Amino acid sequence: MLRLAVDTLRHRLTSFVGAFLALALGTTMIGLMTLALAATFGSPHSGPQRFRDARTVIAPLGFDGQPMKAPAVLPEDVIAQLPGATADRSFPVRLGATQATGHPWSSAAFAGYRLTAGRAPGSADEIVVGGGKAEQIGRHVDAYRVVGVTDARWFEDAVFFTGAEAQHLSPGVNALITDHAPPSGLKAVVLTGDDRTQLDPDPTGGTQALANAQAMAGSTTGLAVCVAVFVVIATFAFATEQRRRELALLRLVGAAPRQVRRMVLGEALLIGVAAAVAGCALAPFATGALRAWMVDHHVAPGWFTIPLNPLPLLVTFAIGVTAALVGAAATLVRVSLIRPIEVLRESAVERRGMTPVRWLLGAAMLVGAVTAGVVIARTEPYLAASARKYEAVPVLYVGAVALLAPVLLRPVTALLTAPLRRSAKAGPMLVRENILTSRRRTAATVAPIVVAVGLVGTLLTMQKSGDAASLARQRQEVHAAAVVTGADAATVERLEAVPGLRVTPATPMNIRLGTAQDEQIDSLGATAVPAAALGTTVTPPVVSGSLASPPPNFLVIDEKAAAEDGLKVGDEVVTLLPTGARVRTVVTAVIARGLNGDDAYVSASLAGGLSPSLVYLDSAVERKETAQALAGSGAQLSTYDAYLDARRAHAAEQTDTAAVVILGIALAYALIAVANTLVMALAGRRREFALLGLAGAVRGQIIRMAAAESAVAVVVGTVLAVVATGLAAATQHASLSRLVTDAPTVVPWAQLTATVALCALVTLVTASGAAGRAARQGAAVPQD
């Protein structure tokens, strides 16, 4: 039967072009994303980076003997024991609109920085810019003059000062570099060799910087595989239906069902191998454009590359061949049921629109989506706010509706085409009956539309609703009239001196919890706020304990940290702050888990030396005293609503950026599949069009009829996609409602409308062109 499969492919290439194109394009899409995904793994920059040319580095001591990075500082007694060591300081600095990291020039060589133009700084008002250009030399930036530039480093944007100026800006020493063996009993961490990577800004060697790119590539790869499998199954099922009489003829001349099945699988294997090879050959040519887009939209750092890697292409090849076999396997039950007598059947009326395999897959996906949504809502509802962690639920809904489309087609189509029944014209009647009696053909066209519109609707609704819920949760937890960003300690002091103004500085930081025996319990992201702000300005939902009148050394943790670390209200722990200070804190409250990672608060009285990133104000921004306190500080004042709106806009921009790749590729593939299916379907209707011609229809009427059928298919596909979007939105809302009062559901109407319009355009243009060509090639079709 394999030889017969080869002969069939050779003599009926036109019939298999659609399946080949669908699979080749899907394999190209998967290959492109697997290459990008593979490029995000590993350590692009191995070995120490920040102190690559240092022999020995002395760092502050944390829990369990682990080193601490800046802003942690070394004790004075440790510095005194190493009088010849080079002091390194790392501190944030803003020069103009640039946020950079400041260092003394004396430590530049240990990171491999070399002057490319100019000279080293010699006075307090001179700086050297890392990765700068020669034409910058001589220019003034704020109070400093650029006197030199160095080569760039991937892990930071550096600015170098004289040693004295660096000490003035950041008095504490963050690390010491020495060529000599340190004395024994030093209360610090001694790092040599590869251990020096622990002090790098990115100790993973660049992998951390690729986290966004990895998440995007991973999500897109999974989505691409799902879309490819959906479309390939629909394409192979339709191709098999078009050959029903041919397969019945094989049965008539003596072929057993198992032989016919082997022939169909053999054809799928040959098509799969050819399409997978084509896709793997085309994928590398598109990596340059993908890489450029990722860098331009800050999805990946500028040094990111996508090399040619044979392993991802081998995986892609296997996926392509497997998709072809799965698509063919979905039709095997139908092939086994073909009877020899069907070779005589001329009627195009279909008696069954679904196969058992399609029933099984569709039902399994629907049950899986509902089950996953219910389990998440009951156990881990916060996952519904994460697009990456919740993505499977909407994808399962779209897949289920796409696979069950033939079942839903008849009632939906009958409802939508009911007005055509009352029409006295033959054209509308033909459109309605053609759709109702050719469910498989219509389903093959509708399925990609459901996938295209459904993925845009469900995934963007999920992302935008999750972002909106996070902001709504913040609005419910923080009560402020205005927000100041970019304020330093002096600005906060001036604001606190304004009469009648309640000022709440908020300082996000990473803290470590440990025991009195110097053993680390956990590492948390926390926000330092004044004790008076708890229960007034900052009101997170309390699970146990109280926010009223907290002690000066309070610590508030969320229920996740409390459960994992075995902590409860009243427990005392040692908290290691980013400055290296160890303070005793008491757990005064356990709050509900946040939507974006850890949700903890620590007393601002313990976080001296760290500048707040936000300052909440309880009065309107029009007060003159407030404006005077901020004058000349560079800090920005806005209403709290405007601040949240800006964050919402930024989140929407990130969502749209991710959607361009994640949904754009899948949408393009689905649209190509729509066009491909229409060409296959209309090419097989030449005899039907010829009969209409004999009955008096002209070519223009046939084209309009085909266009009307495709328009109805777009409407039906859109309705089914809206059903999938509604199910996914309701499931997500059930989870978010447990975390946020009146959880918002945001439907991307603009993107949905644009997607439907694009589907309609592609469908109408393809249907009109293919119908015109089929009618021209048919017999006895009068021209206009």
C-alpha positions in Angstrom: 0.0 0.0 0.0 3.0 2.3 0.4 3.7 2.0 -3.3 0.1 2.9 -4.0 0.4 5.9 -1.7 3.4 7.1 -3.7 1.6 6.6 -7.0 -1.5 8.4 -5.6 0.6 11.4 -4.6 2.4 11.5 -7.9 -0.8 11.5 -10.0 -2.9 13.6 -7.7 -0.6 16.3 -6.5 -3.2 19.0 -6.7 -5.4 17.2 -4.2 -2.6 17.1 -1.6 -1.2 20.6 -2.2 -3.5 22.0 0.5 -2.3 19.5 3.2 1.3 20.0 2.2 1.1 23.8 2.4 -0.7 23.7 5.7 1.9 21.4 7.2 4.9 23.2 5.7 3.8 26.6 7.0 3.0 25.1 10.4 6.5 23.5 10.5 8.1 26.7 9.4 6.4 28.6 12.3 7.3 25.9 14.8 10.9 25.8 13.6 11.3 29.5 13.9 10.1 29.6 17.5 12.0 26.5 18.6 15.2 28.1 17.2 14.4 31.2 19.2 13.5 29.2 22.3 16.7 27.2 22.1 18.7 30.4 21.9 17.4 31.6 25.2 18.8 28.6 27.2 22.3 28.1 28.5 24.7 30.8 29.7 25.5 33.2 26.8 28.2 34.8 29.0 29.8 32.2 31.1 32.2 32.8 34.0 32.6 35.9 36.2 31.7 39.2 34.6 31.7 42.1 37.0 35.0 41.0 38.6 36.3 38.8 35.8 39.9 40.2 36.1 40.0 40.2 39.9 41.9 37.5 41.8 40.1 37.7 45.1 36.9 39.6 46.0 35.7 40.2 49.6 31.9 40.6 49.9 29.4 41.3 52.7 28.2 38.2 54.6 24.6 37.1 54.4 22.8 34.0 55.9 24.4 30.6 55.6 27.7 32.2 54.6 26.3 33.5 51.3 27.6 36.8 49.8 25.5 39.9 49.4 25.6 42.3 46.5 25.2 46.1 46.6 23.7 48.0 48.4 25.0 45.7 51.1 28.2 47.2 52.6 31.2 45.7 54.3 31.8 46.5 58.1 34.4 49.0 58.9 36.5 46.4 60.8 36.7 44.2 57.7 37.9 47.2 55.6 40.5 48.0 58.2 42.0 44.5 58.0 42.6 44.9 54.2 44.4 48.3 53.9 45.8 47.7 50.4 42.6 46.4 48.8 40.7 48.3 46.1 37.3 49.5 47.2 34.4 48.9 44.9 31.2 50.8 45.1 28.1 50.2 43.0 25.2 52.6 43.3 22.3 53.8 41.1 22.9 57.2 39.4 20.7 59.2 37.1 22.4 61.5 34.6 19.9 63.4 32.5 17.3 60.8 31.3 19.7 57.9 31.7 19.6 55.5 34.6 23.0 53.9 35.1 25.2 52.3 37.7 28.0 54.3 39.2 31.5 53.0 40.1 34.9 54.4 41.1 37.3 54.4 38.2 39.8 52.4 40.2 37.5 49.3 39.9 36.8 49.6 36.2 39.7 47.4 35.0 38.4 44.5 37.1 35.4 44.2 34.9 37.5 44.5 31.7 36.6 48.1 30.9 39.1 49.8 28.7 39.2 53.4 27.4 38.3 53.7 23.8 38.6 57.5 23.7 39.5 60.3 26.2 41.1 59.8 29.6 40.3 58.8 33.2 38.4 61.2 35.5 40.7 63.5 37.4 38.4 65.7 39.4 35.0 65.5 41.1 33.1 67.0 38.2 34.5 64.5 35.6 33.1 61.2 34.5 33.8 58.3 32.1 30.8 56.8 30.3 30.7 53.0 29.8 29.8 52.1 26.2 29.8 55.7 25.2 30.8 57.3 21.9 33.8 59.5 21.3 31.7 62.5 20.3 30.3 62.6 23.9 33.7 63.7 25.2 33.5 67.3 26.4 29.8 67.4 26.8 28.2 68.2 30.2 25.6 66.0 31.8 24.0 67.6 34.8 26.9 68.7 37.0 29.5 66.5 35.3 31.7 66.7 32.2 32.4 63.6 30.1 36.2 63.2 29.7 36.3 59.6 28.5 34.4 56.6 27.1 34.9 52.9 27.4 33.8 49.8 25.6 30.3 48.4 26.6 29.4 45.6 28.9 26.2 43.6 28.4 25.2 43.5 32.1 25.1 47.2 33.0 25.2 50.8 31.8 28.2 52.1 33.8 29.3 55.6 34.8 32.7 56.0 36.4 33.7 58.7 38.9 36.9 59.5 40.8 37.3 57.5 43.9 36.6 60.5 46.1 33.4 61.5 44.3 32.2 57.9 44.3 32.8 57.8 48.1 30.8 61.0 48.4 27.9 59.7 46.4 28.0 56.2 48.1 30.0 56.2 51.4 29.7 52.4 52.0 32.1 49.9 50.4 30.3 47.1 48.6 33.3 44.9 47.9 37.0 44.8 48.2 39.4 43.5 45.5 42.8 42.2 46.5 45.7 40.1 45.2 46.7 38.9 48.6 45.3 36.2 50.8 42.9 37.7 53.3 43.4 37.2 57.0 41.7 34.3 58.8 38.5 34.9 60.8 37.3 37.7 58.4 33.6 38.4 58.9 33.0 38.5 55.2 32.8 36.2 52.2 36.0 35.5 50.2 35.3 34.7 46.6 37.7 33.4 44.0 37.4 31.6 40.7 33.8 31.0 39.4 32.4 31.9 42.8 32.9 35.5 41.7 29.8 35.1 39.5 27.7 35.4 42.7 28.4 39.2 42.7 27.5 39.7 39.0 24.4 41.8 38.3 23.1 38.7 36.4 24.8 35.7 38.0 23.1 33.4 35.4 25.5 34.7 32.7 22.7 36.3 30.7 20.0 33.7 31.1 18.1 36.0 33.5 18.1 38.8 30.9 16.5 36.4 28.4 13.6 35.5 30.7 11.1 37.6 28.7 12.3 36.2 25.4 12.2 32.7 26.8 8.6 33.1 28.0 7.5 34.6 24.7 9.2 31.9 22.6 7.9 29.2 24.8 4.3 30.4 24.7 4.5 30.9 21.0 6.0 27.5 20.4 3.2 25.8 22.4 0.6 27.9 20.7 2.1 27.2 17.2 2.0 23.4 17.8 -1.7 23.6 19.0 -2.7 25.7 16.0 -0.8 23.4 13.6 -2.4 20.3 15.0 -5.9 21.8 14.8 -5.5 23.0 11.2 -3.8 19.9 10.0 -6.5 17.6 11.5 -9.2 19.7 9.8 -7.3 19.8 6.5 -6.6 16.0 6.4 -10.2 15.3 7.4 -11.5 17.4 4.6 -9.1 16.0 2.1 -10.2 12.5 3.0 -13.8 13.4 2.6 -13.1 14.8 -0.9 -11.7 11.4 -1.8 -14.5 9.3 -0.4 -15.6 7.9 -3.7 -12.0 7.1 -4.7 -11.5 5.2 -1.4 -14.8 3.4 -1.9 -13.6 2.3 -5.4 -10.5 0.8 -3.8 -12.8 -1.2 -1.5 -14.9 -2.2 -4.5 -11.8 -3.8 -6.2 -10.9 -5.8 -3.2 -8.8 -3.5 -0.8 -9.4 -4.4 2.9 -10.1 -1.6 5.4 -6.7 -2.0 7.0 -5.0 -1.7 3.6 -6.9 1.6 2.9 -5.8 2.8 6.4 -2.2 2.0 5.7 -2.4 3.8 2.4 -3.8 6.9 4.0 -1.1 6.8 6.7 1.5 6.2 4.0 0.3 9.3 2.2 0.4 11.3 5.4 3.9 10.1 6.2 5.2 11.1 2.7 3.5 14.5 2.9 4.7 15.0 6.5 8.3 14.3 5.6 8.3 16.5 2.6 6.5 19.4 4.4 8.7 19.0 7.5 11.8 19.2 5.4 10.5 22.3 3.6 9.5 24.0 6.9 12.9 23.2 8.6 14.7 24.6 5.5 12.6 27.9 5.6 12.7 28.5 9.3 16.3 29.7 9.6 15.7 32.4 7.0 13.2 34.2 9.2 15.2 34.2 12.4 16.9 37.5 11.5 13.6 39.4 11.3 12.4 37.8 14.5 15.5 38.7 16.4 15.4 42.3 15.2 11.8 42.6 16.3 12.5 41.1 19.7 15.4 43.6 20.3 13.5 46.6 19.0 10.6 45.9 21.3 12.8 45.1 24.3 11.7 41.5 24.5 15.3 40.5 24.3 18.6 42.4 25.0 20.6 43.9 22.2 23.3 41.1 22.3 20.7 38.4 21.8 21.3 36.2 18.7 19.4 33.2 17.2 22.1 30.8 15.9 21.5 27.9 13.5 21.0 24.9 15.8 20.3 21.5 14.3 18.7 20.1 17.5 15.6 22.4 17.4 15.2 21.7 13.7 15.3 17.9 14.4 12.6 18.4 17.0 10.6 20.5 14.6 10.9 17.8 11.9 9.6 15.2 14.4 6.7 17.5 15.3 5.8 18.1 11.7 5.8 14.4 10.8 3.8 13.6 14.0 1.3 16.3 13.2 0.7 14.8 9.7 0.3 11.3 11.2 -2.1 12.6 13.9 -4.1 14.5 11.2 -4.4 11.3 9.1 -5.1 9.1 12.2 -8.1 11.3 13.0 -9.7 10.1 9.7 -8.9 6.4 10.0 -12.2 5.5 11.7 -14.1 7.3 8.9 -11.9 5.5 6.3 -12.7 2.1 7.9 -16.5 2.8 7.6 -16.4 3.6 3.8 -18.4 0.9 2.0 -17.7 -0.3 -1.6 -21.3 0.7 -2.5 -20.5 4.4 -1.9 -18.7 4.5 -5.2 -22.1 4.8 -6.7 -23.3 7.6 -4.4 -23.6 10.9 -6.2 -25.3 12.9 -3.5 -23.1 15.4 -1.7 -25.4 15.4 1.4 -23.4 14.3 4.4 -24.9 12.0 6.9 -22.3 12.5 9.7 -20.3 15.6 10.4 -18.1 14.2 13.2 -15.8 11.2 13.6 -15.3 9.4 16.9 -11.7 10.7 17.2 -12.9 14.3 16.7 -15.6 13.7 19.3 -13.1 12.3 21.7 -10.5 15.1 21.2 -13.1 17.9 21.4 -14.9 16.6 24.5 -11.5 16.0 26.2 -10.4 19.5 25.6 -13.7 20.9 26.8 -13.6 18.8 29.9 -10.0 19.7 30.4 -10.6 23.5 30.2 -13.6 23.4 32.6 -11.7 21.1 35.1 -8.5 23.3 35.0 -10.6 26.4 35.5 -12.5 25.0 38.4 -9.4 23.6 40.1 -7.5 26.9 39.7 -10.4 28.9 41.0 -10.6 26.7 44.1 -7.0 26.2 44.9 -4.7 28.8 43.2 -6.9 31.6 41.8 -3.9 34.0 41.5 -2.7 31.9 38.5 -5.6 33.5 36.5 -3.8 36.8 36.6 -0.7 35.4 34.9 -0.9 35.1 31.1 1.9 32.5 31.0 0.5 30.3 33.7 -3.2 30.5 32.7 -2.7 30.2 28.9 -3.7 26.6 28.6 -7.3 27.2 29.7 -8.3 29.6 26.9 -6.3 27.5 24.3 -8.3 24.4 25.4 -11.6 26.2 25.0 -10.7 27.4 21.5 -9.5 23.9 20.6 -12.7 22.3 21.9 -15.0 24.7 20.0 -12.9 24.3 16.8 -13.1 20.5 17.0 -16.7 20.4 17.9 -17.6 22.9 15.2 -19.5 20.4 13.0 -21.9 19.7 15.9 -22.5 23.4 16.5 -22.7 24.3 12.9 -26.2 23.2 12.1 -28.1 25.0 14.9 -25.9 28.1 14.6 -26.1 28.2 10.8 -29.8 27.5 10.8 -30.4 30.4 13.2 -28.1 32.8 11.3 -29.5 31.9 7.9 -33.2 31.8 8.9 -33.9 35.0 7.0 -32.7 33.3 3.8 -35.4 30.7 4.1 -38.1 33.3 3.4 -36.3 34.6 0.4 -38.0 34.0 -2.9 -34.7 34.0 -4.8 -32.8 30.8 -5.6 -29.4 32.2 -4.6 -30.1 32.7 -0.9 -31.8 29.3 -0.8 -28.7 27.6 -2.4 -26.4 29.4 0.0 -28.3 28.2 3.0 -28.8 24.6 1.9 -25.1 24.3 0.7 -24.0 25.2 4.2 -26.4 23.0 6.0 -25.9 19.9 3.8 -22.0 20.2 3.6 -21.1 20.4 7.2 -17.6 18.9 6.8 -16.7 21.3 4.0 -18.1 24.3 6.0 -16.4 23.0 9.2 -13.1 22.8 7.4 -13.4 26.6 6.6 -14.9 27.6 9.9 -12.3 25.8 12.1 -9.3 28.1 11.2 -11.6 31.1 11.6 -12.5 29.9 15.1 -8.8 29.4 15.9 -7.8 32.8 14.6 -10.6 34.9 16.1 -10.8 32.7 19.2 -7.1 32.9 20.1 -7.1 36.6 19.7 -10.3 37.0 21.8 -9.5 34.5 24.6 -5.8 35.2 25.0 -6.0 39.0 24.9 -9.1 39.0 27.1 -7.1 36.8 29.6 -4.1 39.1 29.5 -5.9 42.4 29.7 -8.3 41.2 32.4 -5.3 39.9 34.4 -3.6 43.2 34.1 -6.7 45.1 35.0 -7.3 42.9 38.1 -3.7 43.5 39.3 -4.3 47.3 39.1 -7.7 47.0 40.7 -6.1 45.1 43.6 -3.5 47.8 44.0 -6.3 50.5 43.9 -8.1 48.6 46.7 -5.0 48.1 48.8 -3.5 51.6 48.5 -5.5 54.7 49.3 -3.8 57.9 48.0 -4.7 61.0 46.1 -1.3 61.6 44.5 2.0 59.8 43.8 5.5 61.1 43.6 8.1 59.1 41.6 11.8 59.6 41.5 12.1 61.3 44.9 15.2 61.1 47.0 15.5 61.2 50.8 15.9 65.0 50.9 12.7 65.4 48.8 10.8 63.1 51.1 11.9 65.2 54.1 10.7 68.4 52.4 7.3 66.8 51.7 7.0 65.6 55.3 7.5 69.2 56.4 4.4 70.4 54.5 1.7 71.0 57.1 -1.3 68.7 57.0 0.2 66.5 54.3 0.3 62.8 55.0 3.4 61.3 53.3 3.9 57.6 52.8 7.2 56.6 51.2 7.2 53.1 49.7 10.5 51.3 49.1 10.4 48.0 47.2 13.3 45.7 48.2 14.4 42.1 48.5 14.7 40.8 52.0 15.9 37.5 53.5 14.3 35.9 56.5 16.5 33.8 58.8 16.9 32.3 62.2 18.9 33.5 65.2 21.4 30.7 64.2 22.1 32.5 60.9 20.1 30.0 58.8 18.1 31.4 55.9 14.4 30.7 55.9 13.2 32.4 52.7 13.9 35.3 50.3 11.0 37.6 49.7 10.1 40.7 47.7 8.8 43.3 50.2 7.9 47.0 50.4 9.1 49.1 53.3 6.4 51.5 54.5 6.0 53.5 57.8 4.1 51.8 60.6 1.5 54.5 60.6 0.6 53.7 56.9 -0.6 50.2 57.7 -4.4 50.2 57.9 -4.7 53.7 56.6 -2.8 54.3 53.3 -1.8 50.6 52.8 -4.7 48.2 53.5 -4.0 44.7 52.1 -6.7 42.1 52.9 -5.8 40.5 56.2 -6.0 36.7 56.7 -4.8 36.6 60.3 -3.4 39.2 62.7 -4.0 42.9 62.5 -2.6 46.0 60.8 -3.7 48.3 63.6 -0.9 49.8 65.7 2.0 47.6 64.5 5.3 47.6 66.4 8.3 49.5 65.0 9.8 46.2 63.8 6.8 44.8 62.1 6.8 42.3 59.3 3.7 41.4 57.2 3.9 38.4 55.0 1.4 36.8 52.6 -0.3 33.4 53.2 2.0 31.6 50.7 5.1 32.6 52.6 3.5 31.8 55.9 2.5 28.3 54.7 5.8 27.5 53.0 8.0 28.8 55.8 5.9 27.6 58.7 5.4 31.2 60.1 2.4 32.6 62.0 1.4 35.8 63.7 3.7 36.6 66.6 6.7 34.7 65.3 10.1 36.5 65.5 12.6 36.2 62.6 15.9 37.8 61.7 15.4 39.9 58.6 18.5 40.6 56.4 18.0 43.9 54.6 19.6 44.8 51.2 22.0 47.1 53.1 23.4 44.0 55.0 21.8 45.1 58.3 20.3 42.3 60.4 17.2 43.3 62.3 14.8 41.4 64.5 11.2 41.6 63.2 7.9 40.2 64.4 5.2 38.8 62.1 2.2 41.0 62.9 -0.2 40.0 60.2 -0.6 37.5 57.4 -2.3 38.9 54.3 -3.9 37.4 51.2 -1.5 36.3 48.4 -0.8 39.0 45.8 -1.3 38.7 42.1 2.2 39.5 41.1 4.5 37.4 43.2 5.4 38.0 46.9 3.3 40.5 48.8 5.1 41.5 52.0 5.7 44.7 54.0 8.4 45.7 56.4 8.8 48.7 58.7 10.4 51.7 56.9 12.3 52.6 60.1 14.5 49.5 59.5 15.4 50.4 55.9 17.6 53.4 56.4 19.8 54.4 53.5 17.4 53.2 50.7 15.6 55.8 48.7 11.9 55.2 48.1 10.7 54.6 44.6 7.2 55.9 45.3 5.7 58.4 47.7 2.0 58.4 48.3 0.3 61.6 49.3 -3.2 62.0 50.7 -4.0 65.4 49.3 -4.6 66.9 45.9 -1.7 67.9 43.7 -2.7 71.5 43.4 -1.3 72.5 46.8 1.4 75.2 46.4 3.4 73.8 49.3 3.7 70.4 47.6 4.9 72.0 44.4 7.5 74.0 46.3 8.8 71.0 48.1 9.3 69.2 44.8 10.8 72.2 42.9 14.2 71.4 41.4 14.2 67.8 42.7 13.5 66.1 39.4 10.7 64.1 41.0 7.4 63.7 39.2 4.0 64.4 40.7 0.8 63.0 39.4 -2.6 62.0 40.7 -3.0 58.4 41.8 -5.5 57.7 39.1 -3.2 59.1 36.5 -0.4 56.9 37.8 -2.5 53.8 37.6 -3.7 54.8 34.1 0.0 55.1 33.1 0.7 51.7 34.5 -2.4 50.3 32.7 -1.2 51.8 29.4 2.3 50.3 29.9 0.8 46.9 30.7 -1.4 47.2 27.6 1.6 48.1 25.5 3.5 45.0 26.8 0.4 42.9 26.1 0.1 44.2 22.6 3.8 43.7 22.0 3.7 40.1 23.1 0.5 39.5 21.1 2.3 40.6 17.9 4.5 37.5 17.9 2.5 35.1 20.0 -0.8 35.7 18.2 0.4 37.3 15.0 2.2 34.1 13.8 -0.8 31.9 14.7 -3.2 34.3 13.1 -1.2 34.4 9.9 -1.1 30.6 9.8 -4.8 30.3 10.5 -5.6 32.8 7.7 -3.4 30.9 5.2 -5.2 27.7 6.3 -8.6 29.4 5.6 -7.5 30.3 2.1 -6.0 26.9 1.5 -9.1 25.1 2.6 -11.3 27.3 0.4 -9.2 26.6 -2.6 -9.4 22.8 -2.0 -13.1 23.0 -1.4 -14.0 25.1 -4.4 -11.7 23.2 -6.7 -13.7 20.1 -5.9 -17.1 21.7 -6.9 -16.5 22.1 -10.6 -19.2 19.6 -11.5 -21.6 21.3 -9.1 -20.9 24.7 -10.7 -21.3 23.1 -14.2 -24.7 21.8 -13.3 -25.7 25.2 -12.0 -24.5 26.6 -15.4 -26.7 24.1 -17.2 -29.6 25.3 -15.0 -29.1 28.8 -16.2 -26.7 30.3 -13.6 -24.0 32.6 -15.0 -20.4 32.8 -13.7 -21.0 36.0 -11.7 -23.9 34.4 -9.9 -21.8 31.4 -9.0 -19.0 33.6 -7.7 -21.5 35.6 -5.6 -22.9 32.4 -4.2 -19.5 31.1 -3.2 -18.6 34.5 -1.7 -21.9 34.5 0.3 -21.2 31.0 1.6 -17.8 32.1 2.8 -19.2 35.2 4.4 -21.7 33.1 6.3 -18.8 30.8 7.3 -16.9 33.8 8.7 -20.0 34.9 10.7 -20.5 31.4 12.0 -16.8 31.1 12.9 -16.9 34.4 14.7 -20.0 33.4 16.7 -18.3 30.2 17.8 -15.1 32.1 18.6 -17.2 34.5 20.7 -18.6 31.5 22.5 -15.1 30.2 23.3 -14.1 33.7 24.5 -17.1 34.0 26.7 -16.4 30.6 28.3 -12.8 31.5 28.9 -13.6 34.9 30.3 -16.3 33.5 32.7 -13.8 30.8 33.9 -11.1 33.4 34.5 -13.6 35.8 36.2 -14.5 33.1 38.7 -10.9 32.9 39.8 -10.2 36.7 39.8 -13.4 37.4 41.8 -11.9 35.5 44.7 -8.9 37.9 44.8 -10.4 41.3 43.7 -13.7 42.9 44.5 -15.7 43.5 41.3 -12.9 41.9 39.2 -12.9 43.5 35.7 -13.3 41.6 32.5 -11.7 43.5 29.6 -12.6 42.3 26.1 -10.3 43.5 23.3 -13.1 44.7 20.9 -10.7 46.6 18.6 -8.4 43.6 18.1 -11.4 41.3 17.7 -13.0 43.5 15.1 -9.8 43.8 13.2 -9.3 40.0 13.2 -12.8 39.4 12.0 -12.4 41.9 9.2 -9.1 40.4 8.2 -10.7 36.9 8.1 -13.6 38.2 6.1 -11.3 39.9 3.6 -9.1 36.8 3.1 -12.1 34.6 2.9 -14.1 36.6 0.4 -11.1 37.3 -1.9 -10.0 33.7 -1.9 -13.6 32.3 -2.4 -14.3 34.7 -5.2 -11.1 33.9 -7.0 -11.3 30.1 -6.5 -14.9 30.0 -7.5 -14.3 32.0 -10.6 -11.5 29.7 -11.6 -13.5 26.5 -10.9 -16.5 27.9 -12.8 -14.4 28.7 -15.7 -12.9 25.2 -15.8 -16.3 23.6 -15.4 -18.7 22.6 -18.2 -21.5 24.7 -19.6 -21.2 27.7 -17.3 -22.4 30.8 -19.2 -20.2 33.9 -18.8 -21.5 37.2 -17.6 
